[in-house]
Amino acid sequence: MVGSHLRGDHRTMSQRRRNDAPSGLRLHLACLAGGRLLLWGEAPRMAGARSHVPGPWHPFAASTEKLRAQLVSTIGPLPPRSVRRRAVTLVLPTRGRRPLRSTSKARATPDGRPWDVEALQLRGDVAYRLGRAAAREARGPGPLAGSTLRWLAFASERVRQQIAAGRYAPAIERRGGAWRARWRPIGNVEALTVAGLLHVAPPALFAALEPFESAEEALAQLHARLLDGALRHVCVRLGHGDGVGSPLRAHVDRWFAALLRHDDRVLGVGKESGPLRTLERALEAGRLGESVGGRFRLCLRLEPPASPDEEDRLESAPSWWLEILAYPEHEPTLLLRTHQLAALTGGDETGTAPIEGLLADLGRAIECFPLLGRGLDGPLPDGVPLSTAGALRFLRDAAPALRAAGITVLLPRELANGGGGELGLRMRVHSGAAGGDTGGELGLAALCEFRWEAVLGDETVPLEQLRWAAAQKQSLVRLAGRWVLLDPDRLASVCERVQATARRPARASAAEILRRGFGIERDPLEVPVRRVCAEGWLGRLLGAGEPTRVQPMPTPRSMQGLLRPYQERGLGWLVFLARFGLGGCLADDMGLGKTVQLLALLLLEREGDGSPLPPPTGPTLLVCPTSVVGNWQHEAARFAPSLRVTVHHGPRRARGRAFWKQADASDLVISTYAIVARDHRTLASRPWGRIVLDEAQAIKNSSTRQSRAVRRLEAPQRIALTGTPIENRLRELWSILEFLNPGLLGSCKRFEQQFSRTIERTGDEEATARLRTLVRPFILRRLKTDRSVIDDLPDKIETKEYCYLTREQATLYRAAVDEMLAALAGLRPEGRSSVVLPTLTRLKQICNHPAALLDDGSPLAGRSGKLRRLEELLAEVLERGERALVFTQFASFGHRLREHLAERFGLPVPYLHGTVRRRERDRLVQRFQRGSGAGILLLSLRAGGVGLNLTAANHVIHFDRWWNPAVENQATDRAFRIGQRRDVLVRKLISVGTLEERIDAMIDRKRALADRIVGGGDRWLAELDTDALRALVALSDEAVCAFEEEEAAA
C-alpha cells in the first residue's frame, strides 16, 4: 500500500511551476552532523553582503526567500514548520578571492576555503519530495542539475524501494525532553544502503562537516530521516494521523498517531513516561528478535591483552582472550555474546533449532584449534584465555583453517592484515658541507655519514624496545605500542644494525645512500628502508624537486628581458644542482621557456664576483635536433647577446684541432645528435664545462648509437631539457637519468626488476611512490595549465570532430580487416606483429583518404569525410582572418594534401616536413609568425612537432591521430606556449565507427595511468587476441555517410 502510493506521486514539474519562481538559480545540498539536510543556492548574479552573517560571505549565495520560492515552485506547498532558515559555513573550491562557480571547469584542483551562506534546513518529508522531483528532472539543465541534487534523487529512489519491500518498522525514542515516534529501517538493509549512498556521494554534500565529524554517520542519519519523512508524507496524503485511540490505549494510540503525521512528537503524555519506556523496550526487543530470528553461526574474535605497564613488562605473561560470539545467519553484522544468546533462546543452549548451526560450527572450530575446547564441559562460556604462544598458534595456524572451514574470524586491527605493519629501517643521513663548500666537484660520489633507525609504519621503535623484543626470540611481540608478527631473524638483524650505527655512524657515498634508501639495492635479509631523512646538502637536494623549496635567482644583469617568477625558481634549481655537480632534467611543459632558463644559467656563471657559481671550466655543449638549431641561435642572440655561440653542423664544420680552437673561443657550442654520433671521437677527446641535451627524449633508447655517444662525453654537470621525459616506457626515464647522474638508478636490469615491471604491469603504488621520491630532486616539471605557475596564458580548448567514411573508404577498410583476419588464422603469436601493425597503418591511411593508401595520384575531392571536415574548418579560420596548424603523421600524403588545399583555397600552403633544410625551415617559420602568406601551415607530426614557436596560430588541427598522447601534445604546444595571447582551439579528427574511435576511447580511459608514467605507442595492439582485435577494428554500421548522394541531390 505504502509502496504503491510512493510510486503514484508523479505530478509533473509543469503542474507545479509558478510564474514567480526565481530564474537562473542553481540549488545545492549540504549534510550536517545528525543527518540534517540544508538547501542553499547560487544566484546568476552577485548578491550583496549579509550584515547578519559572520565571516566571508559567498558572493553568489541566494537568499532564503529565493530558496523558498524555488522550493515551492518545485514540489508545491510546504507543510508548517517543514523548513527552517539558518546560516552555515561551507568549505568550497576557491580561486583567488572568490569561490568557484559550480558550473566552472577547473583545470587544476583549487583550494578549499570557508564561505558563509543562507540555507533552509529541510524536514525529512520535504527532502524526500525534493529528491523525487530531482529524479524526474535529472536530464534537464535547470536548478536541480547539480551533483548533490542528483545524489538526493538516487537516495530517494533507494528509500522508495526499501519501503516498497517493507523493510521498515515503527519505533519510539526520547530526544530533546520529548517522546518522539519514528520509522526506522530494519535488518541489514541500513548498512548496505548507507555504504552504497556513501560510495556515490559527491564531496560537495559534506562541505559543511567539520574535519572530526564522520560523513558515514551523518549519511546514515540522513538516510533514516529520508525514510521517516517518506512514510509520513504518504500517511498524511492517505488521511491518517489525526485521531487518538481509546483511553485504555492512550499512550500507544498517541505514539501511533505521531507515526502518521509530519509532527513526530508524542503529545499528551505529561509526566507519565513509564508506559512509553516499556513500549520503547518492547519495540527494541521486537526489532532484535526479528533480526536474530533463524539459525545462528559462530564467530571467534581474538582480543589482545591490555598494554602492560613499563615496570612489569619483562615479568608478566600477557593474557589474550578468544571471544566466542554468535550471529544470525541472515544478519552477520549483529554479534551476540553467549549470555545474550541464552536470554533470546530462553536459556536452552543444547538443542533448539536456532543454535544448531552454532554448535556445528563450534565442533569444527575445536578440530582446527583444540585449545578452544577448554572449559566447554559446562554452559557455553563467553571465551577462553590464551597465552602469547597460544595466540601465535591461533594467528598462524588456526585462523586460516577456521576461515577455510567457513567460520568467521575477527582479529585485532593491528594484526588483521598479516602482521600489523612491517618492521623497517630509516636512514638518518648527515651530509655536512661536503659537495657544497668544495664547489660540488664530488657530486653523488661525496661521502656522507648515516645512522640506522628502526621504524614500524611511521613510528620510531626505541633501541631499548628493540633489544627487549629481539631477546624474546618470539614472532609475536609488542613494539611501539602495538602487537606485531615478525621474523625473529629479521628482528635480530634490524637490532644489530641499529646498535652498530648508534655507537658510530657508518659512511657511504650519496649515490649509494640513495640507491639503498629507495630500494634499488636490496638488503640481503629483505629489510625494507622506509625513508631517508637527510641533513645538510643532501637534505636540500631531496627537497629540491619542490619548486617552493628552491631559492629563486634573479634575472642575470646581462640578460635582455626579465625572467618570470617560475623561471627564476627554475634558474635557482639549476644553480643548486650546478653547485653540487649534479645533473638535472628541466621538464617544464612545452612553451614555458626552458631555453631562456638555460641561457640565464650560462649568463649567471659568467657574471664574475656577483655570481653564485664559480667560473665555467669550459664551453657548454648543447646537443639538439636539427630542426631547432636555428631556434637556439636566434634565442641566444635575442636574450643573451653577450654569449659567444658556435654552431657545429653541416658539411663544412670544423674538425680536430680547428674545432677545439673554435670551441675554446665560445661560451656555447650547438650541435646535433647525428653529428655527435659521427664526430664522437673529436667531441669526447676533452671534457666540457657542461653538456646539455635539448629534446632529451631523443636518447630514450639507451642502446642507440647517439645515446651511447652522448653518454661518453665528459663534463662536471649534465642537463637534459624535455617536455616529455617519458613517452612510452619507464626505461626511457632510466636512460635520461643514467646520462645525467650515472649509476643513480642502478643498472638497467636492476631498474627493470625493481620498478618497470611492477609499475607498468600492475600499477604498484608503493613502487611508484618510491621512484617518484627518488627522481624528484633531479626532475623539475611545471605545467602551463597550473595557474600558480603562469596565470596570463590563455585557455586551450580541445574538441573531437567525428567524421564519417565515404562508401569507397568503407569498402577499402572492410577489405583490409578481412585480409588481416585471414592472415592471422593459424599464425603463431610471435608472428602477429608483422601482420597487425602494417594493417593498422593501412586502416589509419584509409580513414584519412583512399589516396593515402592507393598512392595513385587520383584527385582528392569528395572521397573522404575527414577531408571534407578539414576544408570546412579551414574555411572558417581563413574567413575570420586567423591562422591554423594542420598536422599529419603521413609525410608523403602531406604533399598531396598541400596541393589540394592550395587549389581549394587559392593560395600557397607551406608544408614543413623532415626533408626541408634548416634555412628553408627557419624561413617558413618566420614568415608564418610575421603573418605573411597563407593562414595555413601544414606540418608532418615528427618534423614539426618539436622545438618550434608558432604562436601566430590559434587553431591546431590533427588530421590523423597518433596513439601516444605525448606526441600529439608536443605538436599542439607549438601554438600553446608563452607568447600566445589568444585561446587555442585544438581539434582532433576521428572517423566514426572505426578503430580510431575505439582506440581514442581506450586512450582516454588510460590517460590517468599514462600521466603516472605508463604510455602508448601502438605495439601493444599486436598483443591483443584475435577476438579483441576483431572487435577493435570492425567497421560499425554508422561509420558510412553517403554525402556523395547528398551533394548529387543538391
N, C-alpha and C positions, 0 to 999 in steps of 0.2 A: 504493500500500500504506500509506504513512505517512498520507496524507491521509484515507484511509478509516478508519484506526484513531483519528485525531483526532475524526472525526465520530461515531464509535461510543462515545465516552467520555461517557455521558449518565446516569450514576447520579443518581437524584433526591435532593433535599435530605432528604426524609423518611427515606431509607435510611441517610443519614449522620448524622443528628442524634442528639446524645447528651443524656441527661437532665440531665447536669451542665453543659451549656452556659450561660454567663452570660446573664441576661435583661436586655433594655434596652440592651445595648451597641451602639454605632454605630461602625463601622470606617471608617478613612480611610487614605490612602496619601500618601507624600511621596517625591519622586525626588531623589536626591543626585547630585553630580558623579560621572561614571563610570558612570551608569546604574543605580546601586544603588537598590533599592526598599525602602522602610520601611513597615511596617504599624503604625499606632497607633490608639487608640480613645478615645471619650468614654463614660464611665460615666453612668448616670442620676442618680447622687448624687455629691456632692463626696467626693474621696478625700483621705486625709491627705497631708501633705508628705513628700517623699522626702529623707532626710538625705544620701544619696549622690549626689543630683543637684544640681549648682550652678545658680545663677540662679533666676529666678521660675518656680515650679512650676505647671503647668496644674492648676487645682483639680479638674477633671473627668477628668483623664487616667487611662486604665485601666492596670492593672499588666500586666507581660509574662505573668504566669501566666494572667490572664483572657484576654489576647490569644491565647495559645497554645491555651487551651481552646476559644475561639470558632473559631479556625482549624481545629482538628481536627474540631470538630462540623460545619464547613462543607465541608471537602474530604477528610476521612478522615485516616488515619495519616500522619505526616510521616517522610520518609527521614532517616537520620542526617546531621547537620551541614547540614541544609537551611534552618534558620533560626538567627539569631544575635541575642542580646539586645544592645541598645545604647541610649544616651541621645542625644537630638537636640534642637536648638533650632529652633523653628518661629516664623515671623513670622505672627501670626494677628490677625484683626479684634478690636479691643478697645474696650470702653466702660467708662469709669471704671477700676476696679481689677481687672476680670475679663475674660477672653476671652469673646467672644460664642459661644453655642452654635451648632452648625452648622444647627440647625433654626429659629433665630430669624429674624425678618423685619425687617431693619434698614431704617428709613425714610430714613437718610442714610448716606453712606459713612463707616464708622468708621475709627479709626486702626489701623494695623498695628503690633503690639509683639511682642517675642520672649517665647516661653514654652517651658519645657523639658518634655519628655515622655519616657516609656519607650517603646521601639519594638522591633519584630522586623524584622531585615533578612532579606528573602526571597530564596532562590536562584531562578534563572530558572524551573525546573520548577514550584516551588510557586507563584510569581507567576502563571504561565500557568494552572494549575489553579484558582487563586482567581478569575481573570478569567472562566474558563468557568462557574464556579459563579455569579458575579455576573450573567452573561448570562442564566442560567436564572431568577434571582430578580429580574430587572430591574423588574418591576411591583410587587413587594411592598414593604411598609414596614419590613422587617427591618433587620438590621445591615449589609446590603450596599447600602442605598438611597442612600448618599452619592454626590456628584458624581464623586469620584476613583475609586470602585469601578465606577461606570457607564462611566467612561472606560477602565478596565482591561478591562472586558467588551468594549468596542469594539476596543481594541488587540489583545486575544487572538483575536477573530474575524478581524481582518486578518491576523494571523500564521497562523492556520489556513488561510485562503485562499491565502496565499503558499506555504505548504508543499504544499498540495494541487496547486498549479500547478508544483511542482518548482523554484521559484526559490531554491535554496539549494545550498551546496557545502561540503565539509569544508576545514578549514584548520588550521594549527598556528602557535603563537607562543610566545615565551619571555617569561614575566612572573613577577616575584617570585622569581627564581632557579630557576624550574622550567619545563619544557616543558609546554604545555597544548594539548589538542585542542579545536577549536572548530567549530561550524556557523555559517556566515555567509551573509547574503543576497548575491545576485549581481545583476549588471545594474543598470539604473537604477531598479529597484523600491524600493531602500532610500530614495533621496532623495524619491521621490514618497510613499511610505508615511509617512516621518517628517514631511513637510510636512503631510499630512492629519491625522496624530495631533496635531501641534502646534496646528493650527487649532482643534481641538475640545477641547484640554486645558483643564481648569479651573485658574484661578490657584492654588487650594489645593494642586495637585500639586507646585508649585515653592516651597512655603512654607519649605523647608529650604535652598534655594540661596542662596549669597552673592550680593551685587549684581554682582560681577565674573564670576560663573560663567554660562555660556551654557545657557539652557533647551533650545535646539535641539540642542546637542551632547549634553547629558545624555539627552535623549529618544532620540537616535539610538543611543546606547549601551544604553539600556534596551530599545529595540526589538530590538537584536541579542541581548541576554540572554534576552528572551522567546522569540525564535526558537530559540536554542540550547537553552533549557530545555524547550520544547515537543517538540523532536525527541528529546531524551534521555528525556523522560517516556514517549514512545511506544516507543522502543527498549528501555527497561527492561521495559515491560509485555509486549513481544514475546519477552523472554527473552534478548536479545543482551547483549554487553558483558562476559562473564565469561572467555572464552578468550583465549589468546595463540597466535600462529601458529608456524610452523617457525623454527628457529634462523637460517636463511638470510635470513628476512624479519622478524627480531625487531623492528627499530625501527618498520617500517611497521605490523606487526601490533599492537605496543603502542599506537601512535598511533590505529589504527583502533578498538582496544578501548576507548580513552579516549573516543572519539566516541559509544559506545553505552551508556555508564553515566553515573550522576549525577556521579561524581568525574572532573573533566576533566584531572587530572594524568596525564602520560605516565610510567608507573612503570618502574623497572628500567633507566633509561638510564645512570646513573652519570656518568662524565666523558666518555663517548663521544658528544659532541654533534655531531660533524661530519656524520654521515649525516642527522641531523634538520635541520641547517641547509640541506643540499642539498635535502631534502624541502620545506622552507619556501619556498625559491626556486622550486622546480619548481611548487609549488601556486600561488604568486603569479603566475608566468608563465602558467600554465594559465588562471587566472582572468582575467588581462589578455587572453590570446589569445581567450577566449570573448567577452569584452566587445568586442574590436575586430574580431571576425570580420565579414566583409561589406564593403560599399563604404565608401570614405572621402569626406568632404566638406571643403571649405575653410573656414577661419576666419581672419580678419585682426584682429590686436589691436594697437592703437596705444598705445605706451608713451611717456610724456613724458620729457624729459631729467632727469638728477639736478639737484637745486637748485644753482644756481651760487653761488659764494662772493660775498660782498658786493663785494670789491675788483675782481673781473673781470666783474661783471655787464654793464657797458657795452661790453666788448671781445669777449667770447666769443659765438659763434653757437651756440645750443643745438642739440644733435643729437637728433632724435626717432627712434624705432625702430618700424618697421611689421613686426610679427612674423607669420610665416607658420605657421599651425598646421593640423592635420588632426584630424578626429574621426570615429568610426564612425557610419554613417548612423542606426543604431538606438540609439546611446548618445551624444547630443550633449554631455553633461557631461564626457566623457573627452577632454581635449585633449592631443594629442601634437605634439612638435616634429618637424621633418623628420628629424633624425638618429635619433629613437626610431622613427619610421615605417620608416626604412631597416632598422633592426635587426629589426623584425617581419616585413618582406617579403623578408628575405634580401638586401638591397642592391639589388634590382631596382626601380627607380623609374620605369620607362619604359613598361611595357606590361602589368603584372599587373592582373588584374581588380579587386582591392581599391582601386586608386588611380585607376581610370578616371574616377570621379566627381570626384576631387580635381583631376585635370588639366583636365577640362572646366570646373570652377569657376574654375580659375586663368586660363584663356583669357578667360572673361567678365570676370574681375576686371581684367585688363590693359586691356581695352577701356574699362572705366569709369575706370581710374586708370593711365595709361601709365607713370608713374614706377615702378610695381611691376615692370615688365619689365626693369629694370636688374639685371644680374648673374644672369640666368637662362640664360646660354649653357651653363654647366656644370651640376654637380649642384645639386639644389634647395636654395637657401640657407635659413637659419633666419629671414631677414628682410631688409629694406632700410632704410638710413638716410634720414632726411628732415630738411630744414631747417624752420625755423618756418613759412616761407611754404608749403613743401610740406605740412606738417601742417595748415595752414589750408585749403589746397585739398582735402585729404582729408576734413576735417571738414565743410566747407560743401557741396562738390560731389560727391565720390566716395562718401562713406558712405551718403547717401540712395539713390544709384543702385545701389550694391552690394546694399543690402538689398532694393531693388525687384527685383533680379535673383536673389534667393534665396540670397545669400551672407551668412554670419554675420559681423557686425562688432562687435567689443568695444572700447569707448572707456574712457579713464580715468574713474574715478568722478566727478571734479570736472567733466568735460565731457560726461557721459553724458546729462544732462537738458537739453541745449540751450545750455550755456554756462557751467556751473559757478557759478551764483549771480549774481543781478542786482546791478549796482552801484547804490547808492542814497545818499541823504543822511540825515543825522541832525541835528536842530536842538538845539543846546546853548543853553538859554534861561536868562537871569538876570533875574529879575523884581524883585529887591531888595525894598524895603519898600513899593513903590507899591501902592496899593489896600489896604494894611493899616494903616499909620500914619495914613493920611488918612481912616480910617473907612470905606473901601470905596466912596466915592461914585462912583468911576470904573468899578468892576466890570470887565467884559471889555473896556472901552474903554481901560483903563490901558495905557500904552506899556511895552514890555519890550525888552531887548537880547538879541540872539541871534547865534550863530556857526554856520556850516555845517561839518559833518564828513563825510568820505566813508566809507561802510561797504560791505563785501562780506559779505552774510549777517550774522553777528554780529560780524565782525572789523572793527576800525577800520583804514583804509588811511592810513598816514602821508603827509603832504603831499609829502615827498621822492619816495616811490614813485609818487605820483600824477603829479608833474611828469615823472618819467622815462618813465612809461608813455604819457602824453599826447604827449611828444616823439617817440616811436617812430612815431606815426600808423599803427599796425597794429591789426588786430582781435583777434589772438591775443597776449595779453600775460600776464605773471606779476605778480600782485598779492596782497599779504597771504599769501604762501607758497603760492599755487595758480595754475594756469593758467585763464584765463577768456576767453570770446569777448565782445567789446564793440564797440559802435558808436563809432568814433573821435570823431564829433561830440559824442555824449553824454559821452564821457570828457573831452573838452576843456571842455564846459560845466560838468561837475562840478568839474574842476580850477580853472576860473575862479572859480566861486562860493566854493570853499573858500579860495582865495588871497585873494579880496576881503575876506571877513569875518575872515580871520586877522590882517590888518593893523588893521581897525577894525570893531567889531561893528555889525551892522545893527539897525534899530529897527522894531517893528510892534506893533499892538495885540494884547492877549491873545487876542481873538476871532479875529483874522486868523492868528495863530500856530497856534491850534487847528485852524482850517479848513485851513490849508496842511499842517500836520503830520499830519492824519488823512485827507487825500486828498479833501476836499470841493472845495477849489480846486486844480485840477490844474496842474502845471508845463507850460509851453509845449513843452518837449522830452520830456515824459513821464518825467522823472526821479523815481522814487518817493521819498517821505520815509518812511524805515523806522521812525523813532522820534523822540519828543520827550522830551528829558531837561532838566528844568527845576529851577532852584534858587529859593529864596525862596517867596513866597506862591503862585505858580503851581505850583511843585513840590508844595506841601502840598495844593493843590486837586486835582491829578491823582492824589494818593493818598487823597483824602477819601472815595472810594467804598468803600474797605476799612474796615469798621467797627472793626477792631482798630487802625487808624492814627488814629482820631479821639479827641481828648481828651474824655472824658466830663464832663458838667456835673452837679453835684449838684442835688437837688430844690430848687427855689426856696423861700425861707423862708415865703412867704405861701401856699404851695400846701397844700391839705388832702390828706394822704396822701403816700406815698413812691413815687417812680419806681422801676421795676425797673432792673437794670443795663443791659439792652439799650436801655431808654428813656432812660437817662442818656447813652448813646452817641448815640442819635438826637437828643437835645437838643443835645449838643455839636456834632453835624454841622450842625444848623440854625443854631446860633450862629456857627459857622465861616463858613457861606455869608453870613449877615447882615452880618458884619464886612466882607466884601469886596463887598457889594452884588450878590450872585449869587442867581439863582433856583434852586430845587431841588424835586425830586419825592420826597416821602416815600411810598414804595410798599410799605410793610410789608404783610404778609399781613393779610387781614381778621381783626379781633379782637385785634390786638397793641397797640392803643391809640394810633393816630395822633392822635385827638382830644386825648388827655391830653398828648402831646408838644407839640402846637401851643399848647395853653393854657399849658404850662410856659414856652414861649418868650415869650409875651406877659407873663407874670408876671416873668420874669427881666429883661427890658429896663426894667421899672418899679421895680427894686429900688434905684435911686439909685447911690451911690458904690460899692457892692459888686458892681455889675453889670458883666459883661464887654462889654456893649453900651452905646452912647450912648442917651439918652432917645429915644423914638419921636417922629418928626416929625408924627404924626397918627394917627388911629384906624386899626385894621386892618379891612378889608372882607372878610368871609367870604361866598363865594357857594357855595350848595349846592342839592341837590334839595329840593323842597317837603317830601318825606317825612321829612327828617331835621332840619328847622328846630327842632322841639321837642326832639329829642335833643340838639342843640348847646346849647340854653337850659338844659336840665337838667344836662348835664355841666359847663357853666361854673359854674352855681350850686353844684354839688357839689364840684368840685375847685378852682375859682378864684373864690370868692365876692367877692373884692375887685375883680374886674373889673367895669366898668360896661358892660352889654350892652344893645344896642338891636336890635329886630327890624324890618327894613324889608320889610313884606309885608302883603298884604291890601288891600281897597278903601279902608280909612281911613288908609293910610300917608301920612306927611308928604311934601311935595314942595317943590322950590325952596329958598328961604332957611330955611323951617321945618325942612326935612330936615337941612340943614347945621348948624343950631343944635343939633338932636338929636345929630348925628354928632360934633360937636366936644366935646360933653359925654360922649362914650362912649369906651371903650377898644376895644370890639368891636362892629361893625355886621354883623348877619346878614341876608342877603338870598338870593334865589333866581335861578337862571339866567333864568327867564322875566321876572322883574322887572327884572333888569339890562338885558335886551334892550329892555324897554318904556321904562325910565327912564334910558337911557344918556346922554342929554344932561345930566341933573342929576348923575348919578354920575361922569361923566367931566369935569365942569367944573372940578374941583380935584384935585391929586394926593393920594393916600392915603399913610398911613405904611407900609402893606403890603397886598397883595392875596393872598388865599388862596382857592383853588378846592378844594372837597371833592367827592369822586366826580368827579375831573377828566376821566374818560373821557367826560364829557358834552360836551367840546369836541373830541372825536376827529375830527370832520368840520370842517376849518378853514374851510369856506365857509358854514357856517350863520350865521344872524343872531346867535345867542347867542355863538358863537365869535368873530365879528368884534367884538361889543360888549365882551367881557371883554378882548380884546387892546388896545382903545382906552383902557382905564383905565390911569392912570399911578401908579407908586409906585417907591421906591428898591429894593424887593425883592418878588419874587413867589414864592409857594409853591403847589405842587399836592399834593393828598392823594388817593391812589387805591390800591386793592389790585390793580388790573388796568390798568397803564399801556398795555398793548397787548391789545386783544381780538381783532382780526381782521387788520389790516394795519399795516405799518411806518409808513405815512403818519400813523397816529394818534399815534405817538411823536413824529414831526416836529411835529405840531400842538401837543402839550403843551409840548415844549421851545421851540418858537417863541414861545409865551406866556411861558415862564419866562425865557429868555435870547434875545431877538430877534436873528436873524442867525447864531446859533451854528452851525446846521446848513446854512446857506446857503438858497437859495431852494428852494421845494417841488420845482420841476422838476429842479434840480441834485441834490437828495436822491434823487429817484426814479431818476435816471440812475446815481448813484454807489452806492446801497445797495439801495433797494427792489426793483428788478427783478432784480438778480443774486442777492440773498439769497432772495427769495420764489420765484423760478423755478428756480434751480439750487442753492440752499443753499450758496453760495460761502462757504467757511470763512474765507478771508482777509478778505473784506469784512465778515463777521460779527464777526471779532476786532477790526477797526479801529473799527467802530461801537460795539461794546461798550466798548472802551477810551475812546472819546471821550465817551460819555454817562455812564460810570460815576461820575465825580465829581459829577454832578448828579442821580443817582437812588440812593436808599438803599432797599434791599429786604431784609427778613428774613422768614423763613418760620416758621410755628408748628411745623412738623414737624422743625425743626432744634433738637436738644436743647441745642446750645451757645447758642441764643437764649433758650429757655424750656424748663425741664425738669419743670415741675409741671402741664403741660397734659395732660389725659387723651388717650387714643387716639381716632382717627377710623377707624371700620371701615366700609368701603364694600362693598356686595354688590349684585349684579344679580338681580332677580327676574324670571324668564322666565314670561310668561303666554300662554295660548292664546286664539285668537279663537273666538267663537261662530259658528255657521253664518250667522247674519244678518250679522255683521261681515265674514265671508269673502265673502259674496255682494256686499256693497257695495264691498269692496276690489277684487275682480276687475273689477267694472263700471267703477270709477274708472280702473283701469290700462288696460283696453281702450279706454275713451274717450280717454285721453291719447295712447296709441299711434296711434290712428286720426287724431287731430288733428295729430300730428307728421308724418304722412306727407306728403311734398312741401313741408313748411314750411321757409322759409329760416332759417339759423342765428340771425339777429338777432331772429327772432320766437319762438324757442323758450321764452324766459323767461316769456312771457305765458301759456304753456300748462303748462310744467313746474312752476313754483313754486306756483301755486294748487292743482295736483294733489297736490303733496307735502303741502301744508297739509291738504287733504281726507283724504289717507291717514292722516296723524297723528290727525286727528279720529276717523276710523273705528277706528283702533287703540285709542283711548280708550273710545269708546262710540258706537253708532249715533245716539243722540240728539244728540251733539255736532255731527254733520253735518246731520241732518234738522231739528233745532231745532223739533220738532213738539209739545213738551210731553208726550210719551208717558212712561210710567213707566220707571225706570232698572233696576230689579231684574232679575237673571237674564239680562241681554243682553250682558254684557261680561266677558271673562276678567280684565281689569285691575281692574275694579270689584270683582269677587269677591275677588281677592287683596288689594286695599286694605282691604276690610272685615275680612278675616282678620287682617291686620297690626294694624289699629287696635284690634280686639278684644283682642289680646294686650297691646298697650300700655296700654289702659284697665284691664285686669284686674290689671296689675302696679302700677297707681297712678302711671304715668309719663305724660309729655306728648310730643306729636308735632306737627311742622310738615308740612303737605301742600302741595306747590307744583304749580301747573298754569299753562301758558302761555296757555290759552284762558280769558280773563276771563269771557266770557258763559256758558260752560259751567260755570264755577265756581259760579254762583248755583244751577244745578240740582244740582250735586254737594253744595253745602252743605245744601240742602233734604233730599236723600236721606240724607246722613249723620246729620242731626239726627233724622230719622224712624227710621233704622235703630238708633241707639244711645239714643234717648230723651233727648236733651239738646241745648241750643242750641249750634250750631257757629259761631263768629265767622268772618267772611270779610273779609280785608284786600285791597282792590283799588284801582285807580287813582282811582276817583271818591270814595273815602272822604275826608272832610275831615280836616284836620290834627288838630283837637281829638279827633275820634272815633278817629282812628288812634292817638293817644297813649293814649287811654283803653283801647282794645283791648290795646295792648302792655303797659300797666301791670297790667291785670287778669290777663293771661296770665302775666306774670313773678311776680305775687304768688301764683299758684297758684289763683286764683279761677275759678269757672266750669268750662267743659269742658276736657278734657285734649287737645283737638284745635284747632289753629288752621290754617285754610285760607287760602292766600295766592296771589295771582297772581304769576308769576315776576318781572315787571317792577316792580310796585309794592312787593312785599315782599322783593325780592332784595338791596336795598342799605340801608345806614345804620341797621339796626335791631339791637337787642341782645335776643335771645330765648333766653338760656341756660337758661331754665326747661325747655326741651325737650331731651331727649337722643335723640330719634328724628327723622330727616328723611326724608320720602318724596317722591320726584319722580314724580308720576303720569304725566307725559309728559316726553320728552327734548328738550332744547334743543341744537342742533347745535354750539354754541360751549361748550366745557367751562368757560371762564372765567365765563360767566354762571351755570352750574349751581353752580360752586364758590362764587361770591359768595353765592348763596342758602343753600347749605349752611353757610356761615360765619356766618349769623345765630345758629346754635346753637354752632358750634365756634369759640369765642373765649375770651379771658380772662374768668374768672368761671364758666366751665363746670367742674364738679367730677366729672362722670361721663363715661364713654366715650360717644361719639356714634355711633349706628348710622345709616348712610345707605343707603337702599335706592332703586334706580333700576328702575322697572318697564319691561320691554321685551317687546314682542309677538314671539313666536317666528315665524320664517319670513317676516318682513315686512321692509320697508325699515328699520324701527327696528333690528333685529338686525344687518343688514348695515352700516348707517352707524355703529352703535356699534363694530363691529369695525374699520372704517376709521379712526374717531377714535382708537381705542386704538393702531393702527399708526402714526398720525401724531402721537401725543402728544409724542414727543421733539422733533419738528420744531416743534410748537406752542409748546413750552417755550422754543425758541430764537427765538421771536417771530412765527412764521407761524401764523395761526389760521383759525377756522371761519366761521360763517355758513352759509347753505345755498345761496347764489347759485352756487357752484361746481358744484352738481349740475346746473344748467341747461346747463352747458357739456359734459356727457357726450354721447357719440354715442348713437344710438337703441338699438343693441345693448347697450351698457353700461348704459343707463338701464333697459332691459327686465330685464336680469339683476339690477339693484339693487332694483326694485320688485316683481318677480314674487312671487306668493304660493306658498310651499312647501307640499307635501302635509302636513307635520307641523304646520302653523300652526293647524289647527282642532281644537278639543277639544269633544266632544259632552257637556259636563257637564249640558246640559239633560236628556238622556236618563238620565244617572246620577241626577239629582235626582228625575225622574219614577219611576224604578225604586225609589228609596228610599221 
